[in-house]
């Protein structure tokens, strides 16, 4: 399947660079868990920490990196900081890749069963 585009070559090159940067940020299981958790909507940092059993210091570093990469956005209310997905379309990419991985795991399982 090819996607036809009429994008400026310089613009396309910039998108490839940004795509690569986002993939690097997403290459951590905790960050992927954060995305999955935030599919339900905005959460305060302490709730994210509790849900993922992650220390606040470690989690804060990951959240800052994801915010810098424009995956997340935040707002402060009193002493609490709330995070949410900047663009919910990230879930489409997230879910598509997870479905591919589940299919591969099932396929490999069937191959192993067939070998026994």
MARLO-248043 format. One record per atom (N, C-alpha, C): x, y, z; chain. Coordinates in steps of 0.02 Angstrom, whole numbers, m for minus. Example, Ala and Ser with C-alpha at 12.3 -4.5 7.8 and 13.67 -1.06 7.14 Angstrom:
{{660,m284,390},"A"}
{{615,m225,390},"A"}
{{660,m165,390},"A"}
{{642,m112,354},"A"}
{{684,m53,357},"A"}
{{645,2,394},"A"}
//
This chain:
{{42,m58,0},"A"}
{{0,0,0},"A"}
{{45,62,0},"A"}
{{37,104,m49},"A"}
{{76,165,m51},"A"}
{{30,225,m40},"A"}
{{58,275,m8},"A"}
{{20,335,5},"A"}
{{48,389,m41},"A"}
{{5,416,m82},"A"}
{{26,470,m127},"A"}
{{19,536,m91},"A"}
{{71,576,m96},"A"}
{{70,641,m63},"A"}
{{96,694,m110},"A"}
{{76,754,m98},"A"}
{{100,812,m135},"A"}
{{137,859,m88},"A"}
{{173,830,m41},"A"}
{{207,871,9},"A"}
{{273,897,m18},"A"}
{{290,955,6},"A"}
{{355,985,m7},"A"}
{{409,937,19},"A"}
{{462,923,m20},"A"}
{{513,876,2},"A"}
{{545,896,69},"A"}
{{555,960,81},"A"}
{{584,982,144},"A"}
{{535,969,202},"A"}
{{472,981,189},"A"}
{{421,968,240},"A"}
{{417,893,255},"A"}
{{420,852,203},"A"}
{{418,780,212},"A"}
{{479,756,252},"A"}
{{536,784,240},"A"}
{{597,766,277},"A"}
{{590,783,351},"A"}
{{560,841,364},"A"}
{{549,862,434},"A"}
{{500,814,469},"A"}
{{449,792,433},"A"}
{{401,745,462},"A"}
{{435,678,478},"A"}
{{479,654,434},"A"}
{{516,592,449},"A"}
{{558,601,512},"A"}
{{590,658,520},"A"}
{{631,671,580},"A"}
{{587,671,643},"A"}
{{530,706,639},"A"}
{{485,709,697},"A"}
{{456,640,713},"A"}
{{440,602,661},"A"}
{{413,534,669},"A"}
{{465,492,707},"A"}
{{527,497,687},"A"}
{{581,460,720},"A"}
{{587,481,792},"A"}
{{584,546,805},"A"}
{{589,571,874},"A"}
{{533,543,918},"A"}
{{472,543,892},"A"}
{{415,517,931},"A"}
{{424,442,944},"A"}
{{447,405,894},"A"}
{{458,333,904},"A"}
{{510,321,958},"A"}
{{562,363,961},"A"}
{{612,356,1014},"A"}
{{581,366,1083},"A"}
{{538,417,1088},"A"}
{{506,431,1152},"A"}
{{460,373,1172},"A"}
{{428,343,1123},"A"}
{{381,289,1137},"A"}
{{416,222,1148},"A"}
{{482,220,1146},"A"}
{{518,157,1151},"A"}
{{529,135,1223},"A"}
{{486,156,1268},"A"}
{{493,139,1338},"A"}
{{426,111,1363},"A"}
{{426,52,1394},"A"}
{{362,22,1417},"A"}
{{322,67,1464},"A"}
{{354,103,1510},"A"}
{{317,146,1556},"A"}
{{281,201,1518},"A"}
{{313,230,1468},"A"}
{{282,283,1429},"A"}
{{222,256,1390},"A"}
{{228,195,1365},"A"}
{{171,164,1330},"A"}
{{114,151,1379},"A"}
{{130,132,1439},"A"}
{{78,122,1490},"A"}
{{43,187,1507},"A"}
{{81,242,1508},"A"}
{{51,308,1521},"A"}
{{1,324,1466},"A"}
{{19,313,1403},"A"}
{{m27,327,1348},"A"}
{{m90,285,1356},"A"}
{{m81,222,1370},"A"}
{{m139,178,1378},"A"}
{{m184,201,1436},"A"}
{{m153,221,1490},"A"}
{{m191,244,1548},"A"}
{{m230,309,1532},"A"}
{{m198,353,1495},"A"}
{{m229,418,1480},"A"}
{{m282,414,1426},"A"}
{{m293,355,1397},"A"}
{{m347,348,1348},"A"}
{{m415,363,1381},"A"}
{{m418,355,1446},"A"}
{{m479,369,1483},"A"}
{{m489,443,1499},"A"}
{{m440,483,1484},"A"}
{{m445,555,1496},"A"}
{{m390,579,1543},"A"}
{{m395,642,1560},"A"}
{{m346,676,1600},"A"}
{{m340,646,1670},"A"}
{{m278,642,1695},"A"}
{{m266,617,1762},"A"}
{{m212,658,1796},"A"}
{{m217,663,1862},"A"}
{{m164,697,1898},"A"}
{{m104,650,1906},"A"}
{{m46,679,1914},"A"}
{{16,640,1917},"A"}
{{13,587,1972},"A"}
{{m13,604,2029},"A"}
{{m15,555,2084},"A"}
{{m59,495,2065},"A"}
{{m112,505,2027},"A"}
{{m154,450,2005},"A"}
{{m118,406,1954},"A"}
{{m80,438,1910},"A"}
{{m41,400,1861},"A"}
{{11,358,1898},"A"}
{{45,389,1945},"A"}
{{96,354,1984},"A"}
{{68,294,2021},"A"}
{{11,304,2052},"A"}
{{m21,250,2090},"A"}
{{m44,193,2044},"A"}
{{m75,211,1988},"A"}
{{m101,161,1941},"A"}
{{m45,119,1910},"A"}
{{12,150,1897},"A"}
{{66,115,1863},"A"}
{{120,90,1912},"A"}
{{110,102,1976},"A"}
{{159,81,2027},"A"}
{{228,108,2009},"A"}
{{229,173,1991},"A"}
{{292,205,1971},"A"}
{{308,260,2021},"A"}
{{371,266,2038},"A"}
{{393,319,2083},"A"}
{{383,387,2051},"A"}
{{366,436,2093},"A"}
{{351,503,2067},"A"}
{{410,534,2030},"A"}
{{470,527,2055},"A"}
{{529,556,2022},"A"}
{{540,527,1953},"A"}
{{539,462,1949},"A"}
{{549,427,1886},"A"}
{{492,444,1837},"A"}
{{431,442,1862},"A"}
{{373,457,1820},"A"}
{{376,529,1794},"A"}
{{394,575,1836},"A"}
{{396,646,1816},"A"}
{{445,657,1758},"A"}
{{500,621,1760},"A"}
{{549,626,1705},"A"}
{{518,601,1639},"A"}
{{483,546,1642},"A"}
{{451,518,1583},"A"}
{{396,564,1557},"A"}
{{356,591,1602},"A"}
{{303,637,1582},"A"}
{{331,700,1549},"A"}
{{385,726,1577},"A"}
{{417,786,1548},"A"}
{{442,772,1477},"A"}
{{472,714,1468},"A"}
{{497,695,1402},"A"}
{{439,689,1352},"A"}
{{384,658,1373},"A"}
{{326,650,1329},"A"}
{{294,718,1314},"A"}
{{295,762,1362},"A"}
{{268,830,1351},"A"}
{{312,867,1301},"A"}
{{377,862,1309},"A"}
{{424,895,1263},"A"}
{{415,869,1192},"A"}
{{399,805,1185},"A"}
{{388,775,1119},"A"}
{{317,789,1092},"A"}
{{279,827,1130},"A"}
{{211,847,1111},"A"}
{{162,788,1107},"A"}
{{175,737,1147},"A"}
{{130,681,1153},"A"}
{{78,696,1207},"A"}
{{101,729,1259},"A"}
{{58,748,1315},"A"}
{{55,823,1323},"A"}
{{4,845,1357},"A"}
{{m1,915,1378},"A"}
{{m21,914,1451},"A"}
{{m9,968,1486},"A"}
{{m24,969,1558},"A"}
{{m56,1036,1577},"A"}
{{m86,1035,1636},"A"}
{{m111,1095,1666},"A"}
{{m103,1088,1741},"A"}
{{m97,1143,1774},"A"}
{{m88,1143,1847},"A"}
{{m150,1171,1879},"A"}
{{m171,1138,1932},"A"}
{{m228,1161,1972},"A"}
{{m207,1156,2045},"A"}
{{m193,1214,2075},"A"}
{{m166,1214,2142},"A"}
{{m98,1180,2142},"A"}
{{m90,1131,2184},"A"}
{{m26,1093,2188},"A"}
{{m25,1034,2140},"A"}
{{m81,1018,2111},"A"}
{{m87,959,2068},"A"}
{{m72,975,1995},"A"}
{{m37,930,1962},"A"}
{{m24,935,1890},"A"}
{{m63,879,1856},"A"}
{{m100,897,1805},"A"}
{{m142,850,1768},"A"}
{{m113,842,1698},"A"}
{{m112,780,1674},"A"}
{{m88,764,1607},"A"}
{{m144,734,1565},"A"}
{{m140,747,1500},"A"}
{{m185,715,1453},"A"}
{{m149,709,1386},"A"}
{{m176,667,1343},"A"}
{{m146,660,1276},"A"}
{{m157,725,1238},"A"}
{{m105,748,1206},"A"}
{{m111,811,1168},"A"}
{{m157,802,1108},"A"}
{{m151,743,1075},"A"}
{{m192,728,1017},"A"}
{{m214,655,1023},"A"}
{{m279,644,1030},"A"}
{{m303,575,1040},"A"}
{{m289,529,981},"A"}
{{m269,556,923},"A"}
{{m252,513,866},"A"}
{{m192,469,880},"A"}
{{m152,486,931},"A"}
{{m96,444,949},"A"}
{{m121,375,969},"A"}
{{m182,371,994},"A"}
{{m211,306,1013},"A"}
{{m223,262,953},"A"}
{{m237,291,895},"A"}
{{m247,252,834},"A"}
{{m182,215,817},"A"}
{{m127,252,819},"A"}
{{m62,222,804},"A"}
{{m44,170,858},"A"}
{{m55,188,920},"A"}
{{m42,143,977},"A"}
{{m81,78,970},"A"}
{{m146,83,957},"A"}
{{m188,24,952},"A"}
{{m172,m18,891},"A"}
{{m156,14,835},"A"}
{{m139,m23,774},"A"}
{{m76,m65,785},"A"}
{{m26,m35,814},"A"}
{{36,m71,826},"A"}
{{26,m128,876},"A"}
{{m12,m116,929},"A"}
{{m25,m169,978},"A"}
{{m63,m227,945},"A"}
{{m111,m213,902},"A"}
{{m148,m266,868},"A"}
{{m102,m307,824},"A"}
{{m57,m274,789},"A"}
{{m7,m310,748},"A"}
{{34,m356,792},"A"}
{{56,m332,849},"A"}
{{98,m372,895},"A"}
{{59,m431,923},"A"}
{{m4,m420,942},"A"}
{{m45,m476,967},"A"}
{{m54,m529,912},"A"}
{{m65,m507,850},"A"}
{{m72,m555,794},"A"}
{{m8,m595,786},"A"}
{{49,m564,791},"A"}
{{113,m599,783},"A"}
{{124,m649,839},"A"}
{{108,m630,900},"A"}
{{115,m675,957},"A"}
{{70,m736,947},"A"}
{{9,m725,926},"A"}
{{m37,m781,914},"A"}
{{m12,m826,858},"A"}
{{12,m795,805},"A"}
{{38,m833,748},"A"}
{{98,m875,769},"A"}
{{143,m847,808},"A"}
{{201,m885,832},"A"}
{{178,m942,878},"A"}
{{129,m929,919},"A"}
{{102,m981,963},"A"}
{{74,m1039,924},"A"}
{{39,m1023,870},"A"}
{{10,m1076,827},"A"}
{{65,m1115,792},"A"}
{{119,m1082,772},"A"}
{{175,m1116,740},"A"}
{{208,m1164,789},"A"}
{{216,m1142,851},"A"}
{{247,m1185,902},"A"}
{{202,m1246,916},"A"}
{{137,m1235,922},"A"}
{{91,m1290,933},"A"}
{{94,m1339,875},"A"}
{{100,m1315,814},"A"}
{{103,m1357,756},"A"}
{{167,m1398,752},"A"}
{{220,m1375,785},"A"}
{{284,m1409,784},"A"}
{{286,m1466,835},"A"}
{{242,m1464,885},"A"}
{{243,m1514,939},"A"}
{{209,m1578,918},"A"}
//
